[in-house]
């Protein structure tokens, strides 16, 4: 969820997918008042943190996972960067700023680097 302030004083949260573009699946959720949501999160967090067995079980579950979530986020960011580079390269080519050979070379470089990340 993302936070918003309406009219400079009303704080709300809303699903990030509610703002998705036309080609994406939009979330139909409504605004959730920040005070109520934040209090519920504090209450539930306190319950979890007060139970050492729950904390240890979650730490063990995360430790056993094969995928490091931080690394995954970095890889996803790199893939997005490659798509952005590819888009800028295509725009330069369409505008006639670069020639065919340069376009092919750079496209191959981007494609190769992207393939390594995807693997």
N, C-alpha and C positions, 0 to 999 in steps of 0.2 A: 504494500500500500504506500501511497505517497501523501504527504501532508499538504494542506492548503489552508490559506486564511482568506475568508470571504469578507468583503467590505471592511477590511482592516482589523476586524476583531473576532470573528467567528472562526474557530479552528476546527478543521475536519480532516478525515482521512478518506481516501478513495482508492479503489483498485487501480493499479498502474495500467492495466489493460483497458480501462474505461476510456483512455486517451489514444488507443491504438488507431493506426491509419485505416483507410478503407479496405485494404487487402488483408487485414488481420482480424482475428476473432476478438471482438470487443466484449468486455465484461459489462453486464447490465446492472451491476451493483449501484447502490445509492451512496451518498455521503454518510459517514459515520462520525458522530461527534467525538472530538479528540479527548475531552475530559473523561468520558465514559470508557472509551477504548483503552486509554492509558492507565486508568485505574484498574481495569480488568487484567491488563498485562502485569501490572505491579503485583496484584493479588496472586495470580497464578505463578508468577516467577518466585515470589516469596515461598509458596507452598513447595515448589520443586527444590529450591535451594535449601529449604529446611530439612529435606530428606537426603542424607548423604548416600543412601543406597541408589536413589534415582540419579544423582549426579555421577556417581562412579559407573553405573550401568551405561549412561549416555557417553561418558568419556571412553569407556571400553568399546562401545559400538562404533564411535567415530574412529578410534585407533585401528580397528579391524577393517575398515573400509579400504578398498583398493585405490580409490580415486581421492586425491587430495583436492578439496573444493577450491582452495586458493589457486592451485595450478590450473584447474579447469576454468576458472574465471579469467585467468591470464590468457589461456589459449583461446577462449571465446573472443576476448578483446583483440587478440592478434588476427583472428579470422575476419573480424569486422574491419580491422585496419586494411587487410588485403583487399577486401571488397571495395572499400573506399578508394584505395590506390587504383584499383582496376577501373572504377568509375571515372576518376579524374583522368586517367590515361585515355580512356575511350573518348571523353569529352575533348581532350586536346587533339586527338586524331580526327574527330568529326569537324573540328574548327579549322583543320588544316595546319595546325601548329607543329605537328611532327609527321615524319614520312613513314611509309609502310615498314621499312626495315627496323626503324627504331621501335615502332609499335609492336612488331612481332617479337623482337628481342625482349622488351620490357614485359610483354604479356607472358612470355615463356618464363621469365624470371619470377614474376608474381605467382604464376601457376605452380612452379616448382616449389617455391617457399610455402605456398598455401597447402600443397599436398603433404609436405613434411609435417606441418602442424596438424592436419586432419588425421594423419596416421597416429 
